[in-house]
Amino acid sequence: MVLEIRISNFYSIKDEVCLDFRAANIKSANARALEDNVFSHEKTDVLKSVVMYGANASGKSNVIKAIRFCHALVFESHVHNENTVFNFRPFKFDGFAHKPSKYFICFISNGIEYEYSYSLTRNEIIEESLYYYPKGRIKEIFTRDERRGKEKSEIYTFGDVIKRPMDVAENTSKKTLFISRASQLDREIPKEIFNYFHKTFILQYLGFGMSTIERLSSENKRQLIEALKIADSDIVDVKIKSLKQPSKNFNANLDTLTLTVEEVVQEKLQITAFHKRDPGKGFDFMTEESQGTIKLFFIMLTILDVVKHNKVLLIDEIEESLHPKIIEYIFNFFRASKGAQLLCTTHNTKFLDLKKMRKDQIYFVNKKDDASTDVYSLYDYSDFRDTMDLEKAYLQGRFDAVPILNDSLENIKSILNE
């Protein structure tokens, strides 16, 4: 599970922004009625979902993109060469293009709390640290600061957790995260951290390989068919098989995950759908079904795996091609889970309802006057009462995170007549 994420100086994000999954101490009747929106870890209540709202170009997607980049770096950096330039951009104004970008995450893996962070420029890692709480008290695993000196013994400090840590440090360049190299060299706790980033924190709904799609489709076939029926589909069966000689070899960009489902799947799998009208007649799933049905199939494939194994899922614009009732259906899967978590962006104001979401689950993203992205929670608005109409207040600009438009008919006519 994830407890907290902090990001600064990535893309439009200038100053540090924080996403906190620790549930606030809310005593309202609405919050008490939403007990399925949280789960408990030891003495801490944790949110199962966090939803970000904001205008176009406010920076919602940049928050998602920054997290994807930072996580991808953990499981990619051990292969970087000396000529590597990291695939992100710092904030371009106010001199921040020359300042370090920073990432921090606090999470639980196998019952142990970890705090992992690093800072970097586009050309090198500057700082990196890992702490954990094995018995409820913080303990250093390692710290790294490339500014301390030239020798590895000056740059690194270690606790007593990693075996022969200096052997790893000697093989870690400024282009590589220590945690990536240590995992590659078979050190136990670094492998634990690597696997959390690689297997537990899923960066997109198509977050696994083709063989996994086949396996998960087989394991969850009944639930997948039921999900398609919820979408008003008359599909009664789906069959999947690998293509022996795919015509292309795709490598998804882990920083942005820009490849579509169609691009990745269509070349490697044959998916056939069968409909109620004639169960014996097959339809090519990727070309003859609607985009909404295709997306729902793959997002549900991921969600069933995430929910069953209490993973974390990251989705940008969750409403794309999906009906609002389907989105609520997806949220309900997380509410029904024991400890799965969802972080997503959306424009769908249907979920701005304090009978469905707690105040601390709703975040707003706004572009400030200096062109930087600000992120803040509805919980920060202590004067906003549960009896108020949240959706109306948002659309009226109460929380700033909406586009400011002069959309009068007279203004539009004047634009057209210029």
Secondary structure as a PSIPRED ss2 file (coil, helix, strand):
# PSIPRED VFORMAT (PSIPRED V4.0)

   1 M C   1.000  0.000  0.000
   2 V E   0.000  0.000  1.000
   3 L E   0.000  0.000  1.000
   4 E E   0.000  0.000  1.000
   5 I E   0.000  0.000  1.000
   6 R E   0.000  0.000  1.000
   7 I E   0.000  0.000  1.000
   8 S E   0.000  0.000  1.000
   9 N C   1.000  0.000  0.000
  10 F E   0.000  0.000  1.000
  11 Y C   1.000  0.000  0.000
  12 S C   1.000  0.000  0.000
  13 I E   0.000  0.000  1.000
  14 K C   1.000  0.000  0.000
  15 D C   1.000  0.000  0.000
  16 E C   1.000  0.000  0.000
  17 V E   0.000  0.000  1.000
  18 C E   0.000  0.000  1.000
  19 L E   0.000  0.000  1.000
  20 D E   0.000  0.000  1.000
  21 F C   1.000  0.000  0.000
  22 R E   0.000  0.000  1.000
  23 A C   1.000  0.000  0.000
  24 A C   1.000  0.000  0.000
  25 N C   1.000  0.000  0.000
  26 I C   1.000  0.000  0.000
  27 K C   1.000  0.000  0.000
  28 S C   1.000  0.000  0.000
  29 A H   0.000  1.000  0.000
  30 N H   0.000  1.000  0.000
  31 A H   0.000  1.000  0.000
  32 R H   0.000  1.000  0.000
  33 A H   0.000  1.000  0.000
  34 L C   1.000  0.000  0.000
  35 E H   0.000  1.000  0.000
  36 D H   0.000  1.000  0.000
  37 N H   0.000  1.000  0.000
  38 V E   0.000  0.000  1.000
  39 F E   0.000  0.000  1.000
  40 S E   0.000  0.000  1.000
  41 H E   0.000  0.000  1.000
  42 E C   1.000  0.000  0.000
  43 K C   1.000  0.000  0.000
  44 T E   0.000  0.000  1.000
  45 D E   0.000  0.000  1.000
  46 V E   0.000  0.000  1.000
  47 L E   0.000  0.000  1.000
  48 K C   1.000  0.000  0.000
  49 S E   0.000  0.000  1.000
  50 V E   0.000  0.000  1.000
  51 V E   0.000  0.000  1.000
  52 M E   0.000  0.000  1.000
  53 Y E   0.000  0.000  1.000
  54 G E   0.000  0.000  1.000
  55 A C   1.000  0.000  0.000
  56 N C   1.000  0.000  0.000
  57 A C   1.000  0.000  0.000
  58 S C   1.000  0.000  0.000
  59 G C   1.000  0.000  0.000
  60 K H   0.000  1.000  0.000
  61 S H   0.000  1.000  0.000
  62 N H   0.000  1.000  0.000
  63 V H   0.000  1.000  0.000
  64 I H   0.000  1.000  0.000
  65 K H   0.000  1.000  0.000
  66 A H   0.000  1.000  0.000
  67 I H   0.000  1.000  0.000
  68 R H   0.000  1.000  0.000
  69 F H   0.000  1.000  0.000
  70 C H   0.000  1.000  0.000
  71 H H   0.000  1.000  0.000
  72 A H   0.000  1.000  0.000
  73 L H   0.000  1.000  0.000
  74 V H   0.000  1.000  0.000
  75 F H   0.000  1.000  0.000
  76 E H   0.000  1.000  0.000
  77 S H   0.000  1.000  0.000
  78 H H   0.000  1.000  0.000
  79 V H   0.000  1.000  0.000
  80 H C   1.000  0.000  0.000
  81 N C   1.000  0.000  0.000
  82 E C   1.000  0.000  0.000
  83 N C   1.000  0.000  0.000
  84 T C   1.000  0.000  0.000
  85 V C   1.000  0.000  0.000
  86 F C   1.000  0.000  0.000
  87 N C   1.000  0.000  0.000
  88 F C   1.000  0.000  0.000
  89 R C   1.000  0.000  0.000
  90 P C   1.000  0.000  0.000
  91 F C   1.000  0.000  0.000
  92 K C   1.000  0.000  0.000
  93 F C   1.000  0.000  0.000
  94 D C   1.000  0.000  0.000
  95 G C   1.000  0.000  0.000
  96 F H   0.000  1.000  0.000
  97 A H   0.000  1.000  0.000
  98 H H   0.000  1.000  0.000
  99 K C   1.000  0.000  0.000
 100 P C   1.000  0.000  0.000
 101 S E   0.000  0.000  1.000
 102 K E   0.000  0.000  1.000
 103 Y E   0.000  0.000  1.000
 104 F E   0.000  0.000  1.000
 105 I E   0.000  0.000  1.000
 106 C E   0.000  0.000  1.000
 107 F E   0.000  0.000  1.000
 108 I E   0.000  0.000  1.000
 109 S E   0.000  0.000  1.000
 110 N C   1.000  0.000  0.000
 111 G C   1.000  0.000  0.000
 112 I E   0.000  0.000  1.000
 113 E E   0.000  0.000  1.000
 114 Y E   0.000  0.000  1.000
 115 E E   0.000  0.000  1.000
 116 Y E   0.000  0.000  1.000
 117 S E   0.000  0.000  1.000
 118 Y E   0.000  0.000  1.000
 119 S E   0.000  0.000  1.000
 120 L E   0.000  0.000  1.000
 121 T C   1.000  0.000  0.000
 122 R C   1.000  0.000  0.000
 123 N C   1.000  0.000  0.000
 124 E C   1.000  0.000  0.000
 125 I E   0.000  0.000  1.000
 126 I E   0.000  0.000  1.000
 127 E E   0.000  0.000  1.000
 128 E E   0.000  0.000  1.000
 129 S E   0.000  0.000  1.000
 130 L E   0.000  0.000  1.000
 131 Y E   0.000  0.000  1.000
 132 Y E   0.000  0.000  1.000
 133 Y E   0.000  0.000  1.000
 134 P C   1.000  0.000  0.000
 135 K C   1.000  0.000  0.000
 136 G C   1.000  0.000  0.000
 137 R C   1.000  0.000  0.000
 138 I C   1.000  0.000  0.000
 139 K E   0.000  0.000  1.000
 140 E E   0.000  0.000  1.000
 141 I E   0.000  0.000  1.000
 142 F E   0.000  0.000  1.000
 143 T E   0.000  0.000  1.000
 144 R E   0.000  0.000  1.000
 145 D E   0.000  0.000  1.000
 146 E C   1.000  0.000  0.000
 147 R C   1.000  0.000  0.000
 148 R C   1.000  0.000  0.000
 149 G C   1.000  0.000  0.000
 150 K C   1.000  0.000  0.000
 151 E C   1.000  0.000  0.000
 152 K H   0.000  1.000  0.000
 153 S H   0.000  1.000  0.000
 154 E H   0.000  1.000  0.000
 155 I H   0.000  1.000  0.000
 156 Y E   0.000  0.000  1.000
 157 T E   0.000  0.000  1.000
 158 F E   0.000  0.000  1.000
 159 G C   1.000  0.000  0.000
 160 D C   1.000  0.000  0.000
 161 V C   1.000  0.000  0.000
 162 I C   1.000  0.000  0.000
 163 K C   1.000  0.000  0.000
 164 R C   1.000  0.000  0.000
 165 P H   0.000  1.000  0.000
 166 M H   0.000  1.000  0.000
 167 D H   0.000  1.000  0.000
 168 V H   0.000  1.000  0.000
 169 A H   0.000  1.000  0.000
 170 E H   0.000  1.000  0.000
 171 N C   1.000  0.000  0.000
 172 T C   1.000  0.000  0.000
 173 S C   1.000  0.000  0.000
 174 K C   1.000  0.000  0.000
 175 K C   1.000  0.000  0.000
 176 T C   1.000  0.000  0.000
 177 L C   1.000  0.000  0.000
 178 F H   0.000  1.000  0.000
 179 I H   0.000  1.000  0.000
 180 S H   0.000  1.000  0.000
 181 R H   0.000  1.000  0.000
 182 A H   0.000  1.000  0.000
 183 S H   0.000  1.000  0.000
 184 Q H   0.000  1.000  0.000
 185 L C   1.000  0.000  0.000
 186 D C   1.000  0.000  0.000
 187 R C   1.000  0.000  0.000
 188 E H   0.000  1.000  0.000
 189 I H   0.000  1.000  0.000
 190 P H   0.000  1.000  0.000
 191 K H   0.000  1.000  0.000
 192 E H   0.000  1.000  0.000
 193 I H   0.000  1.000  0.000
 194 F H   0.000  1.000  0.000
 195 N H   0.000  1.000  0.000
 196 Y H   0.000  1.000  0.000
 197 F H   0.000  1.000  0.000
 198 H H   0.000  1.000  0.000
 199 K H   0.000  1.000  0.000
 200 T H   0.000  1.000  0.000
 201 F E   0.000  0.000  1.000
 202 I E   0.000  0.000  1.000
 203 L C   1.000  0.000  0.000
 204 Q C   1.000  0.000  0.000
 205 Y C   1.000  0.000  0.000
 206 L C   1.000  0.000  0.000
 207 G C   1.000  0.000  0.000
 208 F C   1.000  0.000  0.000
 209 G C   1.000  0.000  0.000
 210 M H   0.000  1.000  0.000
 211 S H   0.000  1.000  0.000
 212 T H   0.000  1.000  0.000
 213 I H   0.000  1.000  0.000
 214 E H   0.000  1.000  0.000
 215 R H   0.000  1.000  0.000
 216 L H   0.000  1.000  0.000
 217 S H   0.000  1.000  0.000
 218 S H   0.000  1.000  0.000
 219 E H   0.000  1.000  0.000
 220 N C   1.000  0.000  0.000
 221 K H   0.000  1.000  0.000
 222 R H   0.000  1.000  0.000
 223 Q H   0.000  1.000  0.000
 224 L H   0.000  1.000  0.000
 225 I H   0.000  1.000  0.000
 226 E H   0.000  1.000  0.000
 227 A H   0.000  1.000  0.000
 228 L H   0.000  1.000  0.000
 229 K H   0.000  1.000  0.000
 230 I H   0.000  1.000  0.000
 231 A C   1.000  0.000  0.000
 232 D C   1.000  0.000  0.000
 233 S C   1.000  0.000  0.000
 234 D C   1.000  0.000  0.000
 235 I E   0.000  0.000  1.000
 236 V E   0.000  0.000  1.000
 237 D E   0.000  0.000  1.000
 238 V E   0.000  0.000  1.000
 239 K E   0.000  0.000  1.000
 240 I E   0.000  0.000  1.000
 241 K E   0.000  0.000  1.000
 242 S E   0.000  0.000  1.000
 243 L C   1.000  0.000  0.000
 244 K C   1.000  0.000  0.000
 245 Q C   1.000  0.000  0.000
 246 P C   1.000  0.000  0.000
 247 S C   1.000  0.000  0.000
 248 K C   1.000  0.000  0.000
 249 N C   1.000  0.000  0.000
 250 F C   1.000  0.000  0.000
 251 N C   1.000  0.000  0.000
 252 A C   1.000  0.000  0.000
 253 N C   1.000  0.000  0.000
 254 L C   1.000  0.000  0.000
 255 D C   1.000  0.000  0.000
 256 T C   1.000  0.000  0.000
 257 L C   1.000  0.000  0.000
 258 T C   1.000  0.000  0.000
 259 L C   1.000  0.000  0.000
 260 T C   1.000  0.000  0.000
 261 V H   0.000  1.000  0.000
 262 E H   0.000  1.000  0.000
 263 E H   0.000  1.000  0.000
 264 V H   0.000  1.000  0.000
 265 V H   0.000  1.000  0.000
 266 Q C   1.000  0.000  0.000
 267 E C   1.000  0.000  0.000
 268 K C   1.000  0.000  0.000
 269 L E   0.000  0.000  1.000
 270 Q E   0.000  0.000  1.000
 271 I E   0.000  0.000  1.000
 272 T E   0.000  0.000  1.000
 273 A E   0.000  0.000  1.000
 274 F E   0.000  0.000  1.000
 275 H E   0.000  0.000  1.000
 276 K C   1.000  0.000  0.000
 277 R C   1.000  0.000  0.000
 278 D E   0.000  0.000  1.000
 279 P E   0.000  0.000  1.000
 280 G E   0.000  0.000  1.000
 281 K E   0.000  0.000  1.000
 282 G E   0.000  0.000  1.000
 283 F E   0.000  0.000  1.000
 284 D E   0.000  0.000  1.000
 285 F H   0.000  1.000  0.000
 286 M H   0.000  1.000  0.000
 287 T H   0.000  1.000  0.000
 288 E H   0.000  1.000  0.000
 289 E C   1.000  0.000  0.000
 290 S C   1.000  0.000  0.000
 291 Q H   0.000  1.000  0.000
 292 G H   0.000  1.000  0.000
 293 T H   0.000  1.000  0.000
 294 I H   0.000  1.000  0.000
 295 K H   0.000  1.000  0.000
 296 L H   0.000  1.000  0.000
 297 F H   0.000  1.000  0.000
 298 F H   0.000  1.000  0.000
 299 I H   0.000  1.000  0.000
 300 M H   0.000  1.000  0.000
 301 L H   0.000  1.000  0.000
 302 T H   0.000  1.000  0.000
 303 I H   0.000  1.000  0.000
 304 L H   0.000  1.000  0.000
 305 D H   0.000  1.000  0.000
 306 V H   0.000  1.000  0.000
 307 V H   0.000  1.000  0.000
 308 K H   0.000  1.000  0.000
 309 H C   1.000  0.000  0.000
 310 N C   1.000  0.000  0.000
 311 K C   1.000  0.000  0.000
 312 V E   0.000  0.000  1.000
 313 L E   0.000  0.000  1.000
 314 L E   0.000  0.000  1.000
 315 I E   0.000  0.000  1.000
 316 D C   1.000  0.000  0.000
 317 E C   1.000  0.000  0.000
 318 I C   1.000  0.000  0.000
 319 E C   1.000  0.000  0.000
 320 E C   1.000  0.000  0.000
 321 S C   1.000  0.000  0.000
 322 L C   1.000  0.000  0.000
 323 H C   1.000  0.000  0.000
 324 P H   0.000  1.000  0.000
 325 K H   0.000  1.000  0.000
 326 I H   0.000  1.000  0.000
 327 I H   0.000  1.000  0.000
 328 E H   0.000  1.000  0.000
 329 Y H   0.000  1.000  0.000
 330 I H   0.000  1.000  0.000
 331 F H   0.000  1.000  0.000
 332 N H   0.000  1.000  0.000
 333 F H   0.000  1.000  0.000
 334 F H   0.000  1.000  0.000
 335 R H   0.000  1.000  0.000
 336 A H   0.000  1.000  0.000
 337 S C   1.000  0.000  0.000
 338 K C   1.000  0.000  0.000
 339 G C   1.000  0.000  0.000
 340 A C   1.000  0.000  0.000
 341 Q E   0.000  0.000  1.000
 342 L E   0.000  0.000  1.000
 343 L E   0.000  0.000  1.000
 344 C E   0.000  0.000  1.000
 345 T E   0.000  0.000  1.000
 346 T C   1.000  0.000  0.000
 347 H C   1.000  0.000  0.000
 348 N C   1.000  0.000  0.000
 349 T H   0.000  1.000  0.000
 350 K H   0.000  1.000  0.000
 351 F H   0.000  1.000  0.000
 352 L C   1.000  0.000  0.000
 353 D C   1.000  0.000  0.000
 354 L C   1.000  0.000  0.000
 355 K C   1.000  0.000  0.000
 356 K C   1.000  0.000  0.000
 357 M C   1.000  0.000  0.000
 358 R C   1.000  0.000  0.000
 359 K H   0.000  1.000  0.000
 360 D H   0.000  1.000  0.000
 361 Q H   0.000  1.000  0.000
 362 I E   0.000  0.000  1.000
 363 Y E   0.000  0.000  1.000
 364 F E   0.000  0.000  1.000
 365 V E   0.000  0.000  1.000
 366 N E   0.000  0.000  1.000
 367 K E   0.000  0.000  1.000
 368 K C   1.000  0.000  0.000
 369 D C   1.000  0.000  0.000
 370 D C   1.000  0.000  0.000
 371 A C   1.000  0.000  0.000
 372 S C   1.000  0.000  0.000
 373 T E   0.000  0.000  1.000
 374 D E   0.000  0.000  1.000
 375 V E   0.000  0.000  1.000
 376 Y E   0.000  0.000  1.000
 377 S E   0.000  0.000  1.000
 378 L H   0.000  1.000  0.000
 379 Y H   0.000  1.000  0.000
 380 D H   0.000  1.000  0.000
 381 Y C   1.000  0.000  0.000
 382 S C   1.000  0.000  0.000
 383 D C   1.000  0.000  0.000
 384 F C   1.000  0.000  0.000
 385 R C   1.000  0.000  0.000
 386 D C   1.000  0.000  0.000
 387 T C   1.000  0.000  0.000
 388 M C   1.000  0.000  0.000
 389 D C   1.000  0.000  0.000
 390 L H   0.000  1.000  0.000
 391 E H   0.000  1.000  0.000
 392 K H   0.000  1.000  0.000
 393 A H   0.000  1.000  0.000
 394 Y H   0.000  1.000  0.000
 395 L H   0.000  1.000  0.000
 396 Q C   1.000  0.000  0.000
 397 G C   1.000  0.000  0.000
 398 R C   1.000  0.000  0.000
 399 F C   1.000  0.000  0.000
 400 D C   1.000  0.000  0.000
 401 A C   1.000  0.000  0.000
 402 V C   1.000  0.000  0.000
 403 P C   1.000  0.000  0.000
 404 I C   1.000  0.000  0.000
 405 L C   1.000  0.000  0.000
 406 N C   1.000  0.000  0.000
 407 D C   1.000  0.000  0.000
 408 S C   1.000  0.000  0.000
 409 L H   0.000  1.000  0.000
 410 E H   0.000  1.000  0.000
 411 N H   0.000  1.000  0.000
 412 I H   0.000  1.000  0.000
 413 K H   0.000  1.000  0.000
 414 S H   0.000  1.000  0.000
 415 I H   0.000  1.000  0.000
 416 L H   0.000  1.000  0.000
 417 N C   1.000  0.000  0.000
 418 E C   1.000  0.000  0.000
